[in-house]
Amino acid sequence: MRRIQVEYLGRGGHAEILRAIPPAPAGGAITLKVLRGDLADSHAARTRLERDGEVLARLRGRPGFPQLIRAGRLFGRPCLAYGYIPGLPLDRLWSTATGRTPAPLDPAPARRIGTGLLRRLQILHELDPPVLHGDVSPENILVDARRTVHLIDFGCACTLHPGRVRGAGPVGKPRYLSPEQARGEPWDQRSDLYQAGIVLYELLTARHWNPGRSAGEARVLAAEPPRLDPAAVQREFAGVLARLLAPASDARYRSARAALAELAGAQAPG
């Protein structure tokens, strides 16, 4: 009898990631997201994994997201099983495509990734009730061989139940925080759009939007960010990025749908 092959893929903030390959013809590979053993007694870590599973259950059948198979236990720890996505995280894909030293992406692939990401955020934000991701960053964006963009990791997500219009609680990586998140203030879908703007800016410039060298420094810089210098990016992206990265949330796009329409329609100057 052939056994299931299991490969260790990595370790995140609260979980370990495995890939299980069942013997043919049982089916395709499965990703297993297992609560880290050293966090087995952490209520916060268990809550993040549960939140991840709850959001994935609502996204079944929607393209560009992990497809949840079931939630259960593995090695005596909480675990999520979902379909394996044969893609690379955006940060690794970027370095693979451009060599060891990251270089700016050309406008066409940058726009393709940006519009794909905004489409995923539009789906999340237009669920009923809406879901905020909270941790949009290159590590949580996968691109597969067909160039499809997948958004993963919903441990920081927030569901806006009736009467709740802002997010709170866990937030993402310090370099990708919106100003309101960094200041510990309530945040909404415009924080997700700000984080998407950081990702697009970094693809186009090969520079960190937030140059903080430590988590603490990055959080301080995120709280009072600069305004975008339009000369730093190609002219066709300057207007979109200026709104995505506006320090004041009221100056940003109100929705992913609006940002997507403008980015998709942005053209290089003649």
C-alpha positions in Angstrom: 0.0 0.0 0.0 1.4 3.4 -1.0 1.6 6.0 1.8 0.8 9.6 1.7 3.9 11.7 1.1 4.3 14.7 3.5 6.6 17.6 2.8 7.4 20.4 5.3 7.0 23.8 3.6 7.6 26.2 6.3 6.6 27.9 9.6 4.6 31.1 10.1 3.6 33.3 12.9 1.2 30.8 14.4 1.3 27.6 12.2 3.4 25.1 10.4 2.7 24.4 6.7 2.9 20.9 5.2 2.0 19.5 1.8 0.4 16.1 1.7 0.4 14.2 -1.6 -1.9 11.2 -1.5 -1.2 8.2 -3.7 -2.8 8.3 -7.2 -5.6 8.2 -8.1 -6.8 9.6 -4.7 -6.6 13.2 -5.7 -4.4 16.3 -5.8 -2.0 17.6 -3.2 -3.3 19.1 0.0 -2.0 21.9 2.2 -2.1 21.3 6.0 -1.9 24.3 8.2 -1.1 23.1 11.7 -1.0 25.1 14.9 2.7 25.3 16.0 3.5 23.0 18.9 5.1 25.8 21.0 1.8 27.7 20.7 -0.5 24.8 21.6 -1.6 26.6 24.8 -1.9 30.0 23.2 -5.5 31.2 23.0 -4.5 34.0 20.6 -2.8 31.5 18.2 -5.8 29.1 18.2 -8.1 32.0 17.6 -6.1 33.1 14.5 -6.3 29.6 13.0 -10.0 29.4 13.8 -10.6 32.8 12.1 -8.6 31.6 9.1 -10.9 28.5 8.8 -14.1 30.5 9.2 -13.2 32.9 6.4 -12.1 30.1 4.1 -15.4 28.3 4.7 -17.1 31.4 3.3 -14.8 31.5 0.3 -15.5 28.0 -1.0 -15.9 27.9 -4.8 -14.5 31.4 -5.2 -11.3 31.7 -7.4 -8.1 33.0 -6.1 -8.4 31.7 -2.5 -7.4 28.4 -0.8 -10.3 25.9 -1.1 -11.0 24.6 2.4 -11.5 20.8 2.7 -12.0 20.5 6.4 -10.9 21.7 9.8 -9.7 19.1 12.3 -6.7 18.0 14.3 -3.3 16.7 13.4 -0.6 15.6 15.9 -3.2 16.5 18.5 -3.2 20.2 17.3 -5.8 22.2 15.4 -5.3 21.9 11.7 -6.8 23.2 8.4 -6.7 21.2 5.2 -7.2 22.9 1.9 -6.3 22.4 -1.7 -2.6 23.0 -2.5 -1.9 26.0 -4.6 1.1 25.3 -6.9 2.4 28.9 -6.9 5.1 31.0 -5.4 4.7 33.8 -2.8 5.0 37.1 -4.5 8.3 38.0 -2.7 9.9 34.8 -3.9 8.5 35.0 -7.4 9.8 38.5 -7.7 13.3 37.6 -6.7 13.2 34.5 -9.0 12.0 36.5 -12.0 14.5 39.3 -11.6 17.5 37.6 -10.2 18.9 37.6 -6.6 18.7 41.4 -6.5 15.1 42.6 -6.8 14.5 44.9 -9.7 11.4 46.9 -10.7 8.8 44.9 -12.5 7.7 46.1 -15.9 4.3 47.9 -16.0 2.4 45.0 -17.6 3.1 42.3 -15.0 2.9 44.8 -12.2 -0.6 45.9 -13.3 -1.6 42.3 -13.8 -0.7 41.4 -10.2 -2.2 44.6 -8.9 -5.5 44.1 -10.6 -5.6 40.4 -9.5 -5.0 41.4 -5.9 -7.7 44.1 -6.0 -10.2 41.5 -7.5 -9.6 39.3 -4.5 -10.1 42.2 -2.1 -13.3 43.2 -3.9 -14.6 39.7 -3.3 -13.8 39.8 0.4 -15.2 43.3 0.9 -18.4 42.5 -0.9 -19.2 39.4 1.0 -22.3 39.7 3.3 -21.1 40.4 5.9 -17.9 41.9 4.5 -14.4 40.5 5.5 -11.3 42.7 5.9 -8.0 40.8 5.3 -5.8 42.9 7.5 -2.4 41.4 6.4 -2.0 42.1 2.7 1.7 41.5 2.0 3.9 39.7 -0.5 4.2 36.6 1.7 0.4 36.2 1.5 0.0 36.6 -2.2 0.7 33.6 -4.4 1.0 33.6 -8.2 0.6 30.3 -10.1 1.9 29.1 -13.5 -1.2 30.6 -15.2 -0.4 34.0 -13.6 -3.5 33.8 -11.4 -3.2 35.8 -8.1 -4.2 34.0 -4.9 -4.7 35.7 -1.6 -4.0 33.5 1.5 -3.7 33.6 5.3 -6.8 35.1 7.0 -5.5 34.9 10.6 -5.7 38.7 10.9 -9.1 38.9 9.1 -12.0 40.7 10.6 -15.7 40.0 9.7 -17.9 43.1 9.8 -21.0 41.7 11.5 -24.1 44.0 11.6 -23.4 47.1 13.7 -19.6 46.7 13.3 -18.1 49.0 10.6 -14.4 48.9 11.6 -11.7 46.3 12.3 -9.8 45.8 15.5 -7.6 43.2 17.1 -4.6 41.5 15.3 -3.0 43.3 12.4 -0.4 42.3 9.9 3.3 42.8 9.4 4.8 46.1 10.6 6.1 47.2 7.3 2.7 46.8 5.7 0.5 48.4 8.3 -1.7 51.3 7.4 -1.3 54.5 9.4 -4.5 53.8 11.4 -3.5 50.2 12.2 0.0 51.4 13.3 -1.7 53.9 15.7 -4.0 51.3 17.1 -7.1 53.0 15.7 -10.1 51.2 14.1 -9.6 50.3 10.5 -11.7 49.3 7.6 -11.4 48.2 3.9 -9.3 51.2 3.2 -6.5 49.7 5.2 -6.5 46.6 3.0 -6.3 49.0 0.0 -3.4 50.9 1.6 -1.5 47.6 2.0 -2.3 46.7 -1.6 -0.8 50.0 -2.6 2.4 49.2 -0.7 2.7 45.9 -2.6 2.2 47.6 -6.0 4.7 50.4 -5.1 7.3 47.9 -4.1 6.8 45.9 -7.4 7.3 49.0 -9.4 10.2 50.5 -7.6 12.1 47.6 -6.0 12.2 49.7 -2.8 10.5 49.3 0.5 7.7 51.8 1.1 8.5 51.5 4.8 12.3 51.3 5.4 12.0 50.3 9.1 14.8 47.9 10.0 13.0 46.5 13.1 9.4 45.8 13.9 9.3 48.7 16.3 10.9 51.2 13.9 8.6 50.0 11.0 5.5 50.5 13.2 6.6 54.1 14.1 7.2 54.9 10.5 3.9 53.4 9.4 2.0 55.6 11.8 3.2 58.8 10.1 4.0 57.9 6.5 5.1 60.3 3.7 3.0 61.1 0.7 3.9 59.4 -2.5 6.4 61.2 -4.7 4.8 60.9 -8.1 8.3 60.9 -9.7 9.1 57.6 -8.0 6.8 55.6 -10.2 5.7 55.4 -13.8 3.3 58.2 -14.7 0.5 55.7 -15.5 0.5 54.5 -11.9 1.1 57.7 -10.1 -2.5 58.7 -9.6 -3.7 55.3 -8.5 -0.9 54.9 -6.0 -1.3 58.4 -4.6 -4.9 57.5 -3.6 -4.1 54.0 -2.4 -1.2 55.3 -0.3 -2.9 58.5 1.0 -2.0 58.9 4.7 -5.6 59.8 5.6 -8.1 57.0 5.0 -10.7 59.4 3.8 -8.5 60.4 0.9 -8.2 56.8 -0.4 -10.6 54.9 -2.6 -13.8 53.9 -0.8 -13.8 50.4 -2.3 -11.6 47.8 -4.0 -14.0 48.0 -7.0 -13.3 51.7 -7.5 -9.5 51.2 -7.2 -9.6 48.2 -9.6 -11.5 50.2 -12.2 -8.9 52.9 -12.2 -5.9 50.6 -12.1 -7.2 48.5 -14.9 -7.9 51.6 -17.0 -4.5 53.2 -16.3 -2.5 53.6 -19.6 1.0 54.7 -20.3 1.2 58.3 -21.6 1.4 58.6 -25.3 
